[in-house]
Amino acid sequence: MLLAISDHWNEKTSECFPSIDTLVAETGLDERTVQRAVRDLVAFGAVTRDVELGVRTVYHLHLEALPPAEERPKKVRPPRQRVTPGPVTPPAESHPTPGSLTGDPRQRVTLTGQERSS
């Protein structure tokens, strides 16, 4: 994210002012991911930002604040759990489906007097 912000560095003013939408488009990351990364850079001290509400956000880079790579903290994330569907077990009680009934379903059925009364 620092590299994406620094791509917009202005030599004359030493400012960078890419929008979040621009950073999203250039990095291919989700908007919330970009916002979180910028927030982390600000917390880390590598970037400060001046927000002009409704106008722009100006970023100032502080590369001297970055420690050497070997001293930077590493985020350790738990491994992702794979979700694999288990074996499919048939239901305890099954009912016939309309396609499994015998006979032609288009055939008319007429009930006799005994079948009607039951």
Secondary structure, DSSP 8 states (H G I E B T S, - for coil): -HHHHHTTEETTTTEE---HHHHHHHH---HHHHHHHHHHHHHHTSEEEEEETTTEEEEEE-GGG---GGGS-------------------SS----GGGSSS-TTS-----HHHHH-
